[in-house]
């Protein structure tokens, strides 16, 4: 039995949301963000892009090491949206993939 591809979701500042998490995924998708290489509906792709844009508002780009402009409530809203997105991706990709949520709170 071959290993199923594992995909991890985490947000890289400036882009990238879904990444390979094991050799099976790397063999299939290579390196870098893979959201555009997965068979996902356009609605999920739009949400991934929107979440990446939303995530980038958590960084004070004029003072990156400084505190996030997000409130705790915004961080919680984002985490809840991430959880729902991960569930939707799991449902779309089915049992042939493992999707791991590696999102960490921002604030």
C-alpha angles and dihedrals in degrees: 000000000000123000116261117237114261117210124191126205117215132137121246114200107257097016148331126091111173120053138174114264103183143023093266090058093044091051091052101039108017118214136325129042110335105191090110092051097054125090097248129145118255091249091061091045090053091049092049090052092045092049091050090052091046091048091054090060087067090073124076095224091195091055108021097176091049127091121297117258087225121103119225088255091056090049090052092048090051093048090050090051090049091052091052092046092051090051091050092049091050090051093048096047094042130200094323090080138046114217116199122197107220096164112136125200113265103211 
